[in-house]
Amino acid sequence: MAALAADRRHSCQTFVVSRREAHYFNSLLSNFAGLWSFTAGDPMAIGQQTGLMSVADAVPGGAMAAVAERAPVQPAAVTQPFVLAAGQRELRLDLFRGLALWLIYIDHVSPDLLTWFTIRNYGFSDAAEIFIFISGFTAALVYGRATFETGIVVGTARVIRRVWQIYTAHLLLFLVLMAEIAYVTAVSGKQFYVQEMVVGDFFKEPGAVMIQALLLRFRPLNMDVLPLYVVLMCTLPVVLLLAKWKRDLPLVLSIVLYILTNRYDLHFSTFPEGFWSFNPFAWQLLFVFGAWCALGGARSLRPIVASPITFWVAVAYLCAAFLLTMTWYFPQLEHLVPDWLARWIYPINKTDFDILRFAHFLALAVVGLRFVPPGWAGLRSPWMQPLILCGQYSLQIFALGVALSFAGYAFLMEVDAGVALHFIVGATGILILYGVARTFTWYKKITAGKARGRTAATPAAAPALTSEGS
């Protein structure tokens, strides 16, 4: 039974196990610099008052100047029923995205202790589901508008541009993490970190393995999210094109692909062997579901989500998932799970995005939206601002969190830290993430102020220049 519990726990572990702005840049190095520029479009923020921003960049709004003082209002160019109006900002997305980033950092920096203060050990899903869903939602919202206003060619070009930025962010993070591993290994004299991060092949054959890293087939532990994100963003133009024709079609096809993936074991391989820890053929379901919600699907679900019956069913499911996960960590409770139920639900596979994980995420969403409704007063609380700010710079904060988490993890291991030090390291990392987000916000404000000043000084006859916040 202990071995069975270990297998079940392994199949549901929430930290990733390996094996599994201005213009285009002239070189990879300048891409890195542009990616981290404070004036770059917020990778995942949406609905800012000055224009929507998301997983890619700031997309110029389609606002039209008034032709005459009493000219009639023209109908909007975009007929797609987006769940948010142009220019509307949904702080709840930033809040939950920031929360997901903090949870991911905590799960990585202290996987055996602080993780008990996240959602990882209390149900089937974890912060990864929150991150991928919101990624699909915001990507469709922003690029959907851009695509429907300017056409599929321009919309696709903008998506590809963002894919390149995410890809270069992944490469930069890869280099930083490998440098951290090499340094810690040299200082400590232990090969443990090379083995723990599953990067032994890189240090044996750095040239050949680096090529595989460029192909997204090799990466250290905890670096599986951004490659998944790259692949999912590449599919977005197709999703938007199909949704423009018929909104529900992408979701239907996504479900079909998910079923085929589980039936025929579709997957991407890794180097030197194994498969992606986040199977894109399966996780695309959550991404497309988020996109479908942004394109109006959420409006269709409102009566269901608002139903008291749905709420209590979600609560019951979360309680059942909690009890089941407790049996993974306390074997003496295993006898409470009937054999027929264990055979039916196990393994709850994270790699292939098990349907029970999807259901658990939906249940969490139903309960979360009940306690954090639209216009929730807590969104204006200063206590929520750190989460919201981190959520508005999700790509930067995610990458920084991964780099910090390894540094913190190595430090805790080397000093044989106690409980108090685990909390100190965890809190310090979160403060750093918040400080960086605050710095981004400050710099964006002062550069925006200077830009407005330059615009005001421009002669009226001169045409205004617009950029995509690259």
Stockholm file with secondary structure:
# STOCKHOLM 1.0

chainA/1-470         MAALAADRRHSCQTFVVSRREAHYFNSLLSNFAGLWSFTAGDPMAIGQQTGLMSVADAVPGGAMAAVAERAPVQPAAVTQPFVLAAGQRELRLDLFRGLALWLIYIDHVSPDLLTWFTIRNYGFSDAAEIFIFISGFTAALVYGRATFETGIVVGTARVIRRVWQIYTAHLLLFLVLMAEIAYVTAVSGKQFYVQEMVVGDFFKEPGAVMIQALLLRFRPLNMDVLPLYVVLMCTLPVVLLLAKWKRDLPLVLSIVLYILTNRYDLHFSTFPEGFWSFNPFAWQLLFVFGAWCALGGARSLRPIVASPITFWVAVAYLCAAFLLTMTWYFPQLEHLVPDWLARWIYPINKTDFDILRFAHFLALAVVGLRFVPPGWAGLRSPWMQPLILCGQYSLQIFALGVALSFAGYAFLMEVDAGVALHFIVGATGILILYGVARTFTWYKKITAGKARGRTAATPAAAPALTSEGS
#=GR chainA/1-470 SS CHHHHHHHHHHTCCSCCSCCCCSCCSSHHHHHHHHTCTTSCCSSCCCBTTBCBCSSCBCCCCCCCCSSTTCCCCCCSCCSCCSSCTTCCCHHHHHHHHHHHHHHHHHHHCTTTGGGGSSGGGSSCCHHHHHHHHHHHHHHHHHHHHHHHHCHHHHHHHHHHHHHHHHHHHHHHHHHHHHHHHHHHHHHCCSHHHHHTTCHHHHHSHHHHHHHHHTTSCCCTTCCHHHHHHHHHHTHHHHHHHHHHCTTHHHHHHHHHHHHHHHHTCCCBCSSSCBCSSCHHHHHHHHHHHHHIIIIIHHHHHHHHHCHHHHHHHHHHHHHHHHHHHHHHCGGGGGGSCHHHHHHHCCCCTTTTCHHHHHHHHHHHHHHHHHSCTTCGGGGSTTTHHHHHHHHTHHHHHHHHHHHHHHHHHHHHHTTCCHHHHHHHHHHHHHHHHHHHHHHHHHHHHHHHHHHHHHHHSCTTSCCCCCCCC
#=GC SS_cons         CHHHHHHHHHHTCCSCCSCCCCSCCSSHHHHHHHHTCTTSCCSSCCCBTTBCBCSSCBCCCCCCCCSSTTCCCCCCSCCSCCSSCTTCCCHHHHHHHHHHHHHHHHHHHCTTTGGGGSSGGGSSCCHHHHHHHHHHHHHHHHHHHHHHHHCHHHHHHHHHHHHHHHHHHHHHHHHHHHHHHHHHHHHHCCSHHHHHTTCHHHHHSHHHHHHHHHTTSCCCTTCCHHHHHHHHHHTHHHHHHHHHHCTTHHHHHHHHHHHHHHHHTCCCBCSSSCBCSSCHHHHHHHHHHHHHIIIIIHHHHHHHHHCHHHHHHHHHHHHHHHHHHHHHHCGGGGGGSCHHHHHHHCCCCTTTTCHHHHHHHHHHHHHHHHHSCTTCGGGGSTTTHHHHHHHHTHHHHHHHHHHHHHHHHHHHHHTTCCHHHHHHHHHHHHHHHHHHHHHHHHHHHHHHHHHHHHHHHSCTTSCCCCCCCC
//
